[in-house]
Amino acid sequence: MKITHICLAGGYTEGLNYQENIIIKYQALDGHQVSLLTTDHCYTEGVWGLCRTESDYINPYGVRIIRLPFAFGLPYQVNRQIGIFKGFAEVLEELKPDTIFVHNMQFQDIRRVAAYKKKHREVVVYADNHSDFSNSARNWFSRNTLYRFWWKPCAKALEPYAELFFGVMPSRVDFLQNIYKIAPEKTDMLVMGADDESVIRAGCPEVRRRIREQYGIESEDFLIMTGGKIDAFKTQTLLLMQAVKELQVQKKGIKLLIFGSVAEELKEQLMGLCDGEGIRYIGWAKGEESYEYFASADLVVFPGRHSVYWEQVAAQGIPMLCKYWEGTTHVDIGGNVEFLMEDSVKEIKKKLTELLDYPEKYKEMKKVACSDKRHTFSYKMIARRSVGIME
């Protein structure tokens, strides 16, 4: 079928491992005619700004990418909040999709999607939501002004015309129902996941050997990995580093590798906890490197706020320690995850010690992590489910 994705609430950058990138890849590989409408902003060498690519092109998987300029000559941050684009309705008419998938609903042109569906009754519309109280509506003003006054009417405008509204985590399904007031029977969960091909490539034993040799990790060492942004919202990474440093005094063979971006104000503190051997910061992960790093680990620890890496690691079959957040426990498929209930060195040390002192407990976590349940996070399957193809 002809599937059009609409990514106008944010943007789209070619080559990333984000949900919108991988879903369209697998839908194209399944033989569908796929297009994606997005803004004229993207990341270029890690910097957000106007894209330097063509505004209308075919990507490596055969997906047509169309970038639309904002309708008004206003600063980006203002235009982003307005969310009205030149030529949006006309492009939809040209594409004539059978199915529309809207990624996030914080843009005013979503009303044109509703109008298109009203005119073309045969079209099936889905939408998803990536907002919850951990990353959005964190104060009274944002919750009651921006979300309830400005964005809720956008979601409600689409409600009569959409088949389903997906939350990508349980907390984001709740957000749909409680902030946007979408009827519960019109909501469901569509998890984020991992690129199946990348998981298979990274799972090769040679990859694990190569990464561990590269960073001086012996085959018998217990390697802990963490990755993602390290900023004011994820300072718990520093607690993990301190916990491992203290454990290394008591136990041999524990290593920690950290990758990701580090906020300028935290760099000195983070580098001060690195020793170049047992605890190392290895920079940013490019392309598929995150899959390779995680595949080389015995345990992955996410001591702070949720990131898309949680679902990726669940798909890769690696045991995890994750910070407990209400509505984010979906990565637990029956015992592959232990949750950290507080932000403290003591709590992290306790959980790590239990796994190191009781190998049978770790083996059971690994057994569950590698079970078929991990395929819940297969993007090949998620891509099909997102447009109503169930298996």
C-alpha positions in Angstrom: 0.0 0.0 0.0 0.9 3.7 -0.1 2.0 4.8 3.3 2.8 8.4 4.2 4.5 9.3 7.5 4.1 12.8 8.9 7.0 14.1 11.0 6.2 17.8 11.4 6.2 18.0 15.2 10.0 17.7 15.1 12.1 16.7 12.2 13.9 13.9 10.5 17.6 13.2 10.0 18.8 10.6 7.6 20.9 7.8 9.0 19.8 7.9 12.6 18.4 4.9 14.5 15.2 6.7 15.5 11.7 5.2 15.3 10.7 7.1 12.2 13.9 6.1 10.4 13.6 2.4 11.1 9.8 2.0 10.6 9.9 3.5 7.1 12.9 1.3 6.3 11.1 -2.0 7.1 7.8 -0.9 5.5 9.8 -0.1 2.3 11.5 -3.5 2.5 8.1 -5.1 2.9 7.2 -3.7 -0.6 5.1 -0.7 0.4 5.3 2.6 -1.4 6.5 4.8 1.5 6.9 8.6 1.8 7.7 10.9 4.7 6.8 14.6 5.1 9.0 16.5 7.5 10.4 19.9 8.3 13.4 21.6 6.6 15.4 21.2 9.8 17.7 18.2 10.8 21.0 17.4 12.4 24.1 18.1 10.4 27.3 16.7 12.1 25.4 16.8 15.4 24.2 20.3 15.0 20.5 21.1 14.6 19.6 23.6 11.9 18.4 24.0 8.3 19.1 20.8 6.3 21.7 20.9 3.5 20.1 18.1 1.6 17.6 18.3 -1.2 14.0 19.1 -0.2 12.6 16.2 -2.2 14.6 13.0 -2.6 14.6 9.2 -2.4 16.5 7.8 0.5 18.7 4.6 0.4 15.7 2.3 1.2 13.5 3.8 -1.6 11.5 6.1 0.7 10.5 9.5 -0.7 11.5 12.2 1.8 9.8 15.6 1.3 10.9 18.6 3.4 8.4 21.4 3.8 9.4 25.0 4.9 7.5 26.8 7.6 4.7 29.0 6.5 5.8 32.1 8.3 9.1 34.0 8.3 9.5 33.8 12.1 12.3 32.4 14.3 12.5 28.6 14.4 11.4 28.3 18.0 8.2 30.3 17.2 7.5 28.4 14.0 8.0 25.1 15.8 5.3 25.9 18.3 2.9 27.0 15.5 3.5 24.1 13.2 2.0 25.4 9.9 3.9 24.5 6.7 3.9 25.7 3.1 2.2 23.3 0.6 1.3 20.6 3.2 -2.3 20.0 2.0 -1.2 20.1 -1.7 1.5 17.5 -1.1 -0.9 15.1 0.6 -3.2 15.4 -2.3 -0.3 14.6 -4.7 0.8 11.5 -2.7 -2.7 10.0 -2.3 -1.8 7.7 0.6 -3.8 4.7 1.6 -2.5 5.0 5.1 -1.2 8.0 7.1 0.9 7.7 10.2 1.4 10.9 12.3 4.4 11.0 14.5 3.6 13.2 17.5 0.7 15.7 17.4 2.2 19.0 18.4 1.6 20.9 15.2 -1.4 22.9 14.0 -1.4 21.4 10.5 -2.6 18.2 12.0 -6.1 19.7 11.3 -5.3 19.4 7.6 -4.8 15.6 8.1 -8.3 15.5 9.6 -9.6 17.5 6.6 -7.9 15.1 4.2 -9.4 12.1 5.9 -12.8 13.7 5.9 -12.5 14.2 2.1 -11.0 10.8 1.5 -12.9 8.4 3.7 -11.1 5.3 2.5 -7.7 6.5 4.0 -6.7 5.0 7.3 -5.0 7.3 9.8 -2.8 6.4 12.8 -1.0 8.7 15.2 1.5 8.2 18.0 2.7 10.1 21.1 6.1 10.4 22.6 5.3 12.7 25.4 4.9 11.9 29.1 5.6 13.7 32.4 9.3 12.8 32.3 10.0 14.8 29.1 7.0 17.1 28.7 4.4 19.2 30.7 6.8 19.2 33.7 5.4 22.3 35.3 2.0 23.9 35.8 2.4 26.5 33.0 3.5 23.9 30.4 0.9 21.4 31.4 -2.1 23.8 31.5 -1.2 26.3 28.8 1.0 24.7 26.2 -0.3 21.1 26.3 -3.9 21.4 27.4 -4.7 24.7 25.7 -2.5 24.6 22.5 -1.8 20.9 21.7 -4.8 19.1 23.1 -7.1 20.7 20.5 -4.8 19.4 17.8 -5.1 15.8 19.0 -8.9 16.2 19.6 -9.3 17.6 16.0 -7.8 14.3 14.7 -9.6 12.0 17.1 -12.8 11.4 15.1 -10.8 10.5 12.0 -8.0 8.4 13.4 -8.1 4.6 13.7 -5.8 4.5 16.8 -3.6 6.7 18.8 -0.4 4.9 20.0 1.6 5.7 23.0 5.2 4.4 22.7 5.3 3.5 26.4 2.6 2.9 29.0 3.2 6.3 30.5 2.6 7.8 27.0 -0.7 6.0 26.6 -1.7 7.5 29.9 -0.7 10.9 28.6 -2.9 10.5 25.6 -5.9 9.7 27.8 -5.3 12.1 30.7 -3.8 15.2 29.0 -5.1 15.0 25.4 -8.4 13.3 26.6 -8.4 10.7 23.8 -11.0 8.0 24.4 -9.3 4.9 26.0 -10.8 2.6 23.4 -8.9 4.7 20.7 -5.5 4.3 22.4 -3.0 1.4 22.4 0.7 0.9 22.9 3.2 0.6 20.0 6.6 0.2 21.6 9.9 1.5 20.2 12.5 -1.1 19.3 15.7 -2.0 17.5 16.7 -2.5 13.9 16.6 -6.3 13.3 19.5 -6.2 10.8 21.7 -4.3 13.2 20.8 -6.6 16.1 21.9 -9.6 14.0 25.1 -8.0 12.9 26.1 -6.9 16.4 25.3 -10.3 17.8 28.2 -11.9 15.9 30.7 -13.3 18.5 33.5 -11.5 16.5 32.0 -8.1 17.3 32.0 -8.8 21.0 35.7 -9.9 20.8 36.7 -6.9 18.8 35.1 -4.3 21.0 36.4 -5.8 24.2 39.9 -6.1 22.7 39.7 -2.5 21.5 39.2 -1.3 25.1 41.3 -3.7 27.0 38.5 -5.8 28.4 39.4 -9.4 29.1 37.0 -12.3 28.1 36.5 -13.1 31.8 35.9 -9.5 32.8 32.4 -8.4 33.8 31.7 -5.5 31.4 29.1 -2.9 32.3 28.0 -0.5 29.6 25.9 2.7 29.7 25.1 5.1 26.9 23.1 8.1 25.9 22.9 11.8 26.8 24.6 12.8 30.0 23.1 16.1 31.0 21.3 17.8 33.9 18.4 15.3 33.5 20.7 12.3 33.6 23.4 13.0 36.2 22.8 9.5 37.7 25.5 8.3 35.3 28.0 9.9 37.7 26.5 7.8 40.5 27.0 4.7 38.4 30.6 5.6 37.9 31.2 6.2 41.6 29.5 2.9 42.5 31.7 0.9 40.0 34.8 2.7 41.3 34.0 1.6 44.9 33.2 -2.0 43.8 36.5 -2.3 42.0 38.3 -1.9 45.3 36.5 -5.1 46.5 36.1 -7.2 43.4 38.4 -7.7 40.4 37.5 -7.8 36.8 34.6 -5.2 36.8 34.9 -2.7 33.9 32.6 0.2 32.9 32.4 1.8 29.5 30.4 5.0 28.9 29.4 6.5 25.6 27.3 9.4 24.5 27.2 13.2 24.6 28.2 15.0 27.8 26.9 18.4 28.8 29.8 20.9 29.1 29.1 21.6 32.8 29.4 17.8 33.6 32.6 17.0 31.6 35.1 17.8 34.3 33.3 15.7 36.9 32.8 12.8 34.5 36.4 12.7 33.3 37.6 12.9 36.9 35.8 9.6 37.6 37.5 7.9 34.6 40.8 6.1 35.1 41.5 5.0 31.5 41.3 1.3 32.4 38.5 0.2 34.7 36.2 3.1 33.9 36.4 4.7 30.5 34.5 7.3 28.5 34.7 6.3 24.8 32.9 9.2 23.2 29.9 9.3 20.9 28.4 6.2 19.1 28.2 6.7 15.4 25.8 4.7 13.2 25.5 1.1 14.4 28.2 1.5 17.0 25.7 1.6 19.9 24.5 -1.9 18.9 28.1 -3.2 18.9 28.9 -1.6 22.3 25.9 -3.0 23.9 26.5 -6.5 22.4 29.9 -6.6 24.0 28.5 -6.0 27.5 27.5 -8.4 30.2 25.2 -5.9 31.7 23.8 -2.5 30.6 22.8 0.0 33.2 20.5 3.0 32.6 20.4 4.8 36.0 18.6 7.9 34.7 15.6 8.9 32.6 14.3 6.7 29.8 15.9 6.7 26.4 15.3 4.8 23.2 18.3 2.7 24.1 16.3 0.8 26.7 14.1 -0.9 24.1 17.2 -1.4 21.8 19.0 -3.3 24.5 15.9 -5.4 25.4 15.8 -6.4 21.7 19.5 -7.3 21.8 19.0 -9.7 24.7 21.3 -8.1 27.2 20.3 -8.0 31.0 19.7 -4.5 32.3 19.5 -2.3 35.4 17.1 0.6 34.8 15.9 3.5 36.9 12.3 2.8 37.9 9.8 5.3 36.4 6.1 4.7 36.6 4.9 3.7 33.1 8.3 2.6 31.8 8.5 -1.0 33.0 7.5 -2.4 29.6 11.1 -3.3 28.9 10.8 -6.1 31.5 9.8 -9.2 29.6 9.8 -11.4 32.6 13.0 -10.9 34.5 15.6 -9.4 32.1 15.5 -6.1 34.0 16.2 -5.1 37.6 14.9 -1.7 38.6 16.8 0.9 40.6 14.3 2.4 43.1 16.4 5.4 44.1 19.2 7.7 42.9 22.1 6.7 45.1 25.5 5.0 44.9 24.3 2.6 47.6 21.4 1.4 45.5 23.5 0.8 42.4 26.2 -1.0 44.4 23.6 -3.2 46.0 22.1 -4.3 42.7 25.5 -4.9 41.1 26.7 -6.8 44.1 23.7 -9.1 44.0 24.4 -10.1 40.4 28.1 -10.5 40.9 27.8 -12.5 44.2 25.0 -14.7 42.9 25.9 -15.8 39.3 22.7 -18.0 39.1 20.6 -14.8 39.4 22.5 -13.2 36.5 22.2 -16.4 34.4 18.5 -16.4 34.9 18.3 -12.7 33.8 20.4 -13.6 30.7 18.1 -16.5 29.9 15.0 -14.3 30.0 16.8 -11.5 28.0 17.6 -14.0 25.2 14.1 -15.5 25.1 11.8 -15.0 22.1 10.0 -12.3 24.1 12.7 -9.9 23.1 11.2 -9.9 19.6 8.5 -7.7 21.0 11.0 -4.9 20.2 11.7 -6.0 16.6 11.2 -2.9 14.4 10.3 -5.3 11.5 7.2 -6.4 13.5 6.5 -2.9 14.9 6.6 -1.4 11.4 3.8 -3.8 10.4 1.7 -3.3 13.5 1.9 0.5 13.1 -0.2 0.2 10.0 -2.6 -2.5 11.1 -0.8 -5.5 9.7 -0.9 -8.1 12.5 0.8 -11.5 12.6 
